Amino acid sequence: MNNRIDFITDLLISEKLNASQKEKVLTLSANELKKISIKDDTILNEIEGLKKKIDEFKMNNHSNQKEKYLIHNPKFVTTFLNEFRQNTALKFSTHSWDKTDFLETINSFYEKLNDENRRTEFSRILNHNRKLYNLLNYFLFKPYNAELINDIPKFGWTGLNGIKIGWQFPENLIKKWCEENYDLKETGDKKFPFEFRIPEPLRPSKKINGKEIIFFEDVVNVFKTEIQFRGEEDNFRNNIEYLLEKNHLESSTIDKLNGLDFYTYTRGVIESIDGIFNDFTKKSESKKKIDFDVKKDSKSISIEITQLDSYPTKVIDLENPNIFFAGDSMKFIGKIFSLCDYSIVSKFNKNKFLEIKILKDETEAIPDGENVKAIVSNFEVIQVEEKEVTGFTHKFKFYI
């Protein structure tokens, strides 16, 4: 019995098992102990000691794992990004400056931007979506461990390595220019930060979004497309239209995507949908029909993408649905982690009509650098009406 208890304890402290697996060990151990009839006081004391170790482990491990894991929280991420439209320093990092008091000098703007409370809120994004965190950090503050070669950053924004400049990086670049051209000038002679001409070594060698990046305003405009789908420009619909053509898909319902306007990490969303479309077509080069549907309310926008009359042939284990989505699926699921809730709806195992909720409140995932390695929280399986199922549907719920 002592050997068995020691073995269980070793499993609980092992780094090779994740939190979910250790919970299973605890459950199995409890069941085994119930089956054993023991009268020896020494062994009974050992069991009581193990129970205490289990309780301590569960408390400590839960706290430690919370720090190691990414936590799905799109509501928080959206709330932070929505501050770019409020009367904040974030807003004036992307909008023309007016007579707001903290815009009196470049340093007063930086002080507001670097406000301790705001930085605390910003730092939380690291626990939700690391690519978005790094993008924001580069544009607003300063990237960590930034490598310079002859005073020029080796790397730039995530996905846009040609852009190697932000508000506070390289250090003092915009600051010194603004002190001379904005702070010390009379009102009519002031030049605003957006007019800063980017030095040649810091400019992208190629156009971005069809435009040369010459002034800091051009950088700001690119950043705005990274954090918002603008309805007046139909960014979302235009991107999806391009992805349909790229992946040899067609849709008669794409007009439902017109005018969608919401804040998110747009690159993550588009790359995720591109992965989904690619998955639709990888087994056939012929055109396939895609159906779109959009549902809106005051708090959210739900977008449904369905490959019509397509159903999985792979059997899903309803007791362990996570296994069904291993491999390539994790690549596009990870890209929208903490950007939106996500589920799929289809007919499984020949006659079961189900919705599998994959990304929902407090879903936990193991990070792999900027990416998601695996989701450790159990997916939720719910039954749906047969009439709701017209193929294989991906459901995205964005908060606004």
C-alpha positions as CSV (number, residue, x, y, z in Angstrom):
1,M,0.0,0.0,0.0
2,N,2.8,2.4,0.8
3,N,4.3,1.8,-2.6
4,R,1.0,2.6,-4.2
5,I,0.6,5.8,-2.3
6,D,4.2,6.9,-3.2
7,F,3.5,6.1,-6.8
8,I,0.4,8.3,-6.8
9,T,2.3,11.1,-5.1
10,D,5.0,10.9,-7.7
11,L,2.4,11.2,-10.5
12,L,0.9,14.3,-8.9
13,I,4.2,16.2,-8.8
14,S,5.3,15.0,-12.2
15,E,5.7,17.7,-14.9
16,K,4.9,15.2,-17.6
17,L,1.1,15.3,-16.8
18,N,-1.1,18.3,-17.3
19,A,-3.7,19.5,-14.9
20,S,-6.5,17.5,-16.6
21,Q,-4.6,14.3,-16.5
22,K,-3.6,14.7,-12.8
23,E,-7.3,15.3,-12.0
24,K,-8.0,11.8,-13.6
25,V,-5.2,10.3,-11.4
26,L,-6.9,11.7,-8.3
27,T,-10.3,10.3,-9.3
28,L,-8.9,6.9,-10.1
29,S,-7.0,6.8,-6.9
30,A,-10.0,7.7,-4.8
31,N,-12.0,4.9,-6.5
32,E,-9.2,2.3,-5.8
33,L,-9.0,3.3,-2.2
34,K,-12.7,2.8,-1.7
35,K,-12.4,-0.8,-2.9
36,I,-9.7,-1.7,-0.3
37,S,-10.8,-2.8,3.2
38,I,-8.1,-1.7,5.6
39,K,-8.0,-1.9,9.4
40,D,-4.3,-1.1,10.0
41,D,-4.1,2.3,11.7
42,T,-0.7,3.1,10.2
43,I,-1.9,2.6,6.6
44,L,-5.1,4.5,7.3
45,N,-3.0,7.4,8.5
46,E,-1.0,7.1,5.3
47,I,-4.2,7.4,3.3
48,E,-5.3,10.4,5.3
49,G,-1.9,12.0,4.7
50,L,-2.3,11.3,1.0
51,K,-5.7,13.0,1.0
52,K,-4.1,16.1,2.6
53,K,-1.4,16.1,-0.1
54,I,-4.1,15.8,-2.8
55,D,-6.0,18.8,-1.4
56,E,-2.8,20.9,-1.1
57,F,-1.7,19.8,-4.6
58,K,-5.1,20.7,-6.1
59,M,-4.9,24.2,-4.6
60,N,-1.3,24.9,-5.5
61,N,-1.4,23.3,-8.9
62,H,-4.5,25.2,-9.9
63,S,-2.8,28.5,-9.0
64,N,0.4,27.6,-10.8
65,Q,-1.3,26.3,-14.0
66,K,-3.4,29.5,-14.2
67,E,-0.1,31.3,-14.7
68,K,1.3,28.8,-17.2
69,Y,-1.9,28.5,-19.3
70,L,-3.5,30.9,-21.7
71,I,-7.0,31.8,-20.6
72,H,-9.8,32.4,-23.2
73,N,-11.3,35.8,-22.5
74,P,-12.5,37.6,-25.7
75,K,-14.7,40.0,-23.7
76,F,-11.7,41.4,-21.9
77,V,-9.6,41.7,-25.1
78,T,-12.5,43.4,-26.9
79,T,-13.0,45.8,-23.9
80,F,-9.3,46.8,-24.1
81,L,-9.4,47.3,-27.9
82,N,-12.6,49.4,-27.7
83,E,-10.6,52.0,-25.7
84,F,-9.1,53.0,-29.1
85,R,-12.4,54.7,-29.7
86,Q,-12.7,56.3,-26.2
87,N,-11.2,59.6,-25.1
88,T,-8.0,57.9,-24.1
89,A,-4.3,58.0,-25.0
90,L,-5.0,54.8,-26.9
91,K,-7.4,56.7,-29.1
92,F,-4.9,59.4,-29.9
93,S,-2.3,56.9,-30.8
94,T,-4.4,56.3,-33.9
95,H,-6.5,59.5,-34.3
96,S,-5.6,63.2,-35.1
97,W,-4.6,65.2,-32.1
98,D,-6.8,68.1,-30.7
99,K,-6.6,70.3,-27.6
100,T,-7.0,67.5,-25.1
101,D,-4.9,68.4,-22.0
102,F,-2.6,65.4,-22.1
103,L,-1.7,66.2,-25.7
104,E,0.1,69.4,-24.8
105,T,3.5,67.8,-25.3
106,I,4.8,64.5,-26.5
107,N,5.9,63.7,-23.0
108,S,2.5,64.4,-21.5
109,F,1.1,62.0,-24.1
110,Y,3.6,59.3,-23.2
111,E,2.9,59.8,-19.5
112,K,-0.8,59.2,-20.1
113,L,-0.1,56.2,-22.5
114,N,2.3,54.7,-19.9
115,D,-0.1,55.2,-17.0
116,E,0.5,52.4,-14.5
117,N,-3.1,51.3,-14.4
118,R,-3.3,51.1,-18.2
119,R,-0.1,49.1,-18.4
120,T,-1.5,46.7,-15.8
121,E,-4.6,46.1,-18.0
122,F,-2.4,45.8,-21.1
123,S,-0.1,43.2,-19.5
124,R,-3.1,40.9,-19.0
125,I,-3.4,40.4,-22.8
126,L,-0.2,38.3,-22.6
127,N,-2.3,35.7,-20.8
128,H,-5.0,35.7,-23.5
129,N,-3.4,36.2,-27.0
130,R,0.3,36.6,-27.3
131,K,0.5,37.7,-30.9
132,L,-1.9,40.5,-30.2
133,Y,0.0,41.4,-27.1
134,N,3.3,41.7,-29.1
135,L,1.7,43.8,-31.8
136,L,0.3,46.2,-29.2
137,N,3.5,46.3,-27.3
138,Y,5.6,47.1,-30.4
139,F,3.3,49.8,-31.7
140,L,2.5,51.5,-28.3
141,F,5.5,50.8,-26.1
142,K,8.6,48.8,-26.7
143,P,9.2,45.2,-27.7
144,Y,11.0,43.0,-25.1
145,N,14.6,41.9,-26.0
146,A,14.5,43.9,-29.2
147,E,17.6,43.1,-31.2
148,L,19.3,46.0,-33.0
149,I,21.7,45.9,-35.8
150,N,23.4,49.2,-36.4
151,D,20.6,50.8,-34.4
152,I,18.0,49.3,-36.7
153,P,15.6,46.7,-35.3
154,K,16.2,43.2,-36.7
155,F,12.5,42.3,-36.4
156,G,9.3,44.3,-36.8
157,W,5.6,43.7,-36.2
158,T,4.2,40.2,-36.1
159,G,3.3,39.3,-39.7
160,L,4.7,42.6,-41.0
161,N,8.4,42.5,-40.3
162,G,9.0,45.4,-42.7
163,I,7.4,47.8,-40.1
164,K,10.1,48.5,-37.5
165,I,8.8,51.6,-35.8
166,G,6.2,52.4,-33.1
167,W,5.4,55.3,-30.8
168,Q,8.2,54.6,-28.4
169,F,10.5,52.4,-30.5
170,P,13.2,52.8,-31.6
171,E,13.8,54.7,-28.4
172,N,13.6,58.5,-28.5
173,L,13.2,58.6,-32.3
174,I,9.7,60.2,-32.5
175,K,10.2,61.8,-29.0
176,K,13.1,64.0,-30.1
177,W,11.4,65.0,-33.4
178,C,8.2,66.0,-31.6
179,E,10.0,68.0,-28.9
180,E,11.5,70.1,-31.7
181,N,8.6,70.2,-34.2
182,Y,5.6,70.0,-31.9
183,D,6.4,71.0,-28.3
184,L,8.4,74.2,-29.1
185,K,6.3,75.5,-32.0
186,E,3.4,77.9,-31.9
187,T,0.0,76.5,-32.6
188,G,0.0,77.3,-36.3
189,D,3.5,76.0,-36.9
190,K,3.2,72.8,-35.0
191,K,3.9,69.5,-36.8
192,F,2.1,66.5,-35.4
193,P,3.7,63.1,-34.8
194,F,1.8,61.6,-37.7
195,E,3.9,63.9,-40.0
196,F,7.1,62.4,-38.9
197,R,9.0,61.2,-42.0
198,I,10.3,57.6,-41.4
199,P,14.1,57.2,-42.0
200,E,14.8,55.1,-45.0
201,P,16.4,52.1,-43.0
202,L,13.2,51.8,-41.0
203,R,10.8,51.7,-44.0
204,P,9.4,48.5,-45.4
205,S,10.9,47.6,-48.7
206,K,7.5,46.7,-50.2
207,K,4.1,48.4,-50.2
208,I,1.6,47.3,-47.5
209,N,-2.0,47.3,-48.3
210,G,-1.0,48.8,-51.7
211,K,0.6,51.8,-50.1
212,E,4.2,52.9,-49.5
213,I,5.1,53.5,-45.9
214,I,6.8,56.9,-45.8
215,F,5.3,58.9,-42.9
216,F,4.3,57.7,-39.4
217,E,0.7,58.3,-40.4
218,D,1.1,55.4,-42.9
219,V,2.3,53.2,-40.0
220,V,-0.7,54.2,-37.9
221,N,-3.1,53.4,-40.8
222,V,-1.6,49.9,-41.1
223,F,-1.9,49.3,-37.4
224,K,-5.6,50.3,-37.5
225,T,-6.3,47.6,-40.0
226,E,-4.7,45.1,-37.6
227,I,-7.1,45.8,-34.7
228,Q,-10.4,46.6,-36.4
229,F,-12.6,45.5,-39.3
230,R,-14.1,48.8,-40.5
231,G,-17.6,48.6,-41.8
232,E,-17.3,51.6,-44.1
233,E,-14.4,50.0,-45.8
234,D,-15.9,46.5,-45.8
235,N,-12.6,45.1,-44.6
236,F,-14.1,41.8,-43.4
237,R,-16.1,41.0,-46.5
238,N,-13.2,42.0,-48.8
239,N,-10.8,39.7,-47.0
240,I,-13.3,36.8,-47.1
241,E,-13.9,37.3,-50.8
242,Y,-10.2,37.1,-51.5
243,L,-9.9,33.9,-49.4
244,L,-12.8,32.3,-51.2
245,E,-11.1,32.8,-54.6
246,K,-7.8,31.7,-53.2
247,N,-9.2,28.5,-51.9
248,H,-11.4,27.8,-55.0
249,L,-14.7,28.2,-53.0
250,E,-17.9,30.1,-54.0
251,S,-20.8,31.6,-52.1
252,S,-24.1,33.2,-53.0
253,T,-24.5,34.6,-49.5
254,I,-21.4,36.7,-49.0
255,D,-23.4,39.9,-49.0
256,K,-24.4,39.0,-45.5
257,L,-20.9,40.0,-44.5
258,N,-21.3,43.6,-45.7
259,G,-20.6,46.4,-43.3
260,L,-19.4,44.4,-40.3
261,D,-17.5,46.6,-37.9
262,F,-15.8,45.4,-34.8
263,Y,-12.4,45.5,-32.9
264,T,-10.3,42.3,-32.8
265,Y,-6.9,41.1,-33.9
266,T,-7.8,40.9,-37.6
267,R,-4.8,39.0,-38.8
268,G,-5.5,36.2,-36.4
269,V,-9.2,36.0,-37.6
270,I,-8.3,36.0,-41.3
271,E,-5.5,33.5,-40.9
272,S,-7.9,31.2,-39.0
273,I,-10.6,31.4,-41.7
274,D,-8.0,30.8,-44.4
275,G,-7.0,27.6,-42.6
276,I,-10.6,26.6,-42.4
277,F,-11.2,27.2,-46.1
278,N,-8.0,25.4,-47.0
279,D,-9.3,22.4,-45.0
280,F,-12.5,22.6,-47.0
281,T,-10.6,22.2,-50.3
282,K,-7.6,20.1,-49.6
283,K,-9.3,16.9,-50.7
284,S,-10.7,18.3,-53.9
285,E,-9.8,21.0,-56.3
286,S,-13.4,21.5,-57.6
287,K,-15.4,24.5,-56.4
288,K,-17.3,24.0,-53.2
289,K,-20.3,26.0,-52.0
290,I,-20.0,28.0,-48.8
291,D,-22.9,29.6,-46.9
292,F,-22.6,32.6,-44.6
293,D,-25.0,33.8,-41.9
294,V,-24.7,36.7,-39.5
295,K,-26.6,37.4,-36.3
296,K,-26.2,40.6,-34.3
297,D,-27.3,42.1,-31.1
298,S,-26.1,45.0,-28.9
299,K,-23.3,42.9,-27.4
300,S,-22.1,40.6,-30.1
301,I,-21.8,39.6,-33.7
302,S,-22.1,35.9,-34.6
303,I,-20.7,34.7,-37.9
304,E,-21.5,31.2,-39.2
305,I,-19.5,29.7,-42.1
306,T,-21.0,26.4,-43.5
307,Q,-19.6,24.0,-46.1
308,L,-23.0,22.8,-47.4
309,D,-23.8,19.1,-47.4
310,S,-20.4,18.2,-45.9
311,Y,-20.3,15.9,-42.9
312,P,-17.3,14.3,-41.1
313,T,-16.7,10.7,-41.7
314,K,-14.3,10.4,-38.7
315,V,-16.0,9.1,-35.6
316,I,-16.0,11.4,-32.6
317,D,-15.6,10.0,-29.1
318,L,-18.3,11.9,-27.2
319,E,-16.6,11.2,-23.9
320,N,-13.4,12.8,-25.2
321,P,-14.2,15.2,-28.0
322,N,-10.9,17.0,-27.8
323,I,-9.1,14.2,-29.6
324,F,-11.2,14.8,-32.7
325,F,-9.7,18.3,-33.2
326,A,-6.0,17.4,-32.9
327,G,-3.4,18.2,-35.5
328,D,-4.1,20.8,-38.2
329,S,-7.4,21.9,-36.6
330,M,-5.5,23.3,-33.6
331,K,-3.6,25.7,-35.9
332,F,-6.6,27.7,-36.9
333,I,-8.3,27.3,-33.6
334,G,-5.3,28.7,-31.8
335,K,-5.2,31.8,-34.0
336,I,-8.6,33.0,-32.6
337,F,-7.9,32.2,-29.0
338,S,-9.4,35.0,-26.9
339,L,-10.6,36.8,-30.0
340,C,-14.0,35.1,-30.2
341,D,-16.0,32.2,-28.9
342,Y,-15.9,29.3,-31.3
343,S,-17.8,26.1,-31.9
344,I,-18.7,23.7,-34.7
345,V,-22.1,22.2,-35.7
346,S,-22.6,19.2,-37.8
347,K,-23.9,15.6,-38.0
348,F,-21.5,13.2,-36.3
349,N,-21.3,9.4,-36.1
350,K,-23.8,9.1,-38.9
351,N,-26.9,10.3,-37.0
352,K,-26.0,12.6,-34.1
353,F,-26.6,16.3,-34.6
354,L,-24.3,18.2,-32.3
355,E,-22.6,21.5,-31.5
356,I,-19.1,21.2,-30.1
357,K,-18.2,24.3,-28.0
358,I,-14.4,24.6,-28.3
359,L,-13.5,28.1,-27.2
360,K,-15.8,29.4,-24.4
361,D,-15.4,31.3,-21.1
362,E,-12.2,30.4,-19.3
363,T,-11.0,27.7,-21.7
364,E,-7.4,27.0,-20.9
365,A,-4.6,26.3,-23.4
366,I,-0.9,25.5,-23.3
367,P,1.1,28.2,-25.1
368,D,3.9,27.5,-27.5
369,G,5.7,30.8,-27.9
370,E,3.2,33.1,-29.6
371,N,1.0,30.1,-30.6
372,V,-1.3,27.6,-28.9
373,K,0.1,24.1,-28.5
374,A,-3.0,22.4,-27.1
375,I,-6.3,23.1,-25.4
376,V,-6.6,21.4,-22.0
377,S,-10.1,22.3,-21.1
378,N,-12.8,19.8,-22.1
379,F,-15.0,20.7,-25.0
380,E,-18.7,20.9,-24.4
381,V,-21.0,18.7,-26.5
382,I,-24.7,19.6,-26.8
383,Q,-27.4,18.2,-29.0
384,V,-29.1,20.4,-31.7
385,E,-32.1,20.0,-33.9
386,E,-31.6,18.2,-37.2
387,K,-33.1,21.1,-39.1
388,E,-30.2,23.4,-37.8
389,V,-27.6,21.2,-39.5
390,T,-27.0,21.9,-43.2
391,G,-23.4,20.8,-43.4
392,F,-20.2,21.5,-41.4
393,T,-20.6,24.8,-39.7
394,H,-18.0,27.0,-38.0
395,K,-19.5,29.5,-35.5
396,F,-17.6,32.6,-34.4
397,K,-19.0,34.9,-31.7
398,F,-17.3,38.3,-31.5
399,Y,-18.0,40.7,-28.7
400,I,-18.5,44.4,-29.4
